[in-house]
């Protein structure tokens, strides 16, 4: 079927988009159109706000009318959009401002870098009537647990400010290999992001100031508490005071206790043995179990918790020392 010729659209800004920059609004409206092309449209004056030219950083206000010019999407992008399945996720908390879901392991939070779609695209598909749904923060694809999604722009900015200022309590359950020392409670080791020879994004700990890249590493702090001693393993509660990429995974591996099932920084032989064993444990044992934050619209503290998934509980039961 040939695509219908695209037409000019006039979009009235509602509460969901009020306060957003024009460029960010267009990137959402014109999903799949390259960023460079979107900025070219703005510079050429093809995008109008209330019939006048506007800059990329123009803040949109409630009731503004935006002229969105006709743009033909590549057919591949159109096809991909149609393949996003509608999916709801287990809801831990929901009101008119936000949703907290218990994300399963193995599901990306959003599409990109080889992943066609994630939680947010599937949720938007499942709720076509929702005017605004945006991720407040991210979890690695391999990590399960609490994920916040804002239903209003005001909630998004409030919650993201809290995450930025570290005014949230984010605690993860992590099962590591070996016997973690009870007195090792703080890991304060800088982390550095880099792209490996495989083209993938990696993170490494920078222990010494004489490391040639020490100046580029970012201070990273994780608080560790032993939850349970198990057979050859330790179940930890890890609370992060900074939110670096792969922080918990690299901090625990650097301390000599990699996370069970971690496909990137883990003990590959041990992972393989667990995956092929009787339990068939084939995921990373890292779970966002607790989240504490100030409600974005009300003066109250919200504390949410997500129980460990059944496969993780089963592994703990199998590793519990016999009395």
C-alpha angles and dihedrals in degrees: 000000000000114000117254113248108266117247135208111270126203111206123192112214112242131188091278093062101030112119093023123127115252094239093052091046091053094046087058095043093046098044111184095021110122115255092236090057092050091053090047090055091051093048091048090055093241090127113069132188112204087345093302132104115263140192127242091251095050109132112229119227132207109279096018114142115225121197106216108197123225111272124176111222119217107264090238091060091047090051093048091052089058092051096061105111119220109245137169119204130213105285119220096175136358137173134148092287107044149002126218114199132186100235117211119231115260096037119109116225092228141002123267141091096050096328115105096200143352142187095304096050092046092048092050088051091050092049107040090162092061109106095198133023120158135162113251093197140346140252126197113259090246094051121088129202145059118014124173124216122187121223094192133040091234089057091048095053093043094050095042090052089054092049091048092051090044091237089140126089107227114180126178132194110227127179110208134188115253137014111310113212111245091221094056097093106144130049110191103172125139117241130213127201118215141160113246128219086263089063091246127128113254136176128210136186116248105209103170133051090222089065104117090231097043092112092060096049118101124227109253128187129192125178113213129199127178109239098176139354111225138178104297090336142074128217109218137191107216121191115191122217092183126036107222125159111275088353100152093040094052096039093053093043090048088053088058097256111098120195115262111257096009103154094197110036101015139102100276096196092051090046091052092049091052093046092051096040129094092278095051090213102182106163139074113269098228118118130176096226106166136030128179124187144144112266106253094230106023132056095244137106116238120203117189131184133190120203120236113269115257094252090056093048089049092053092049090051090051092049097045108117113248112248 
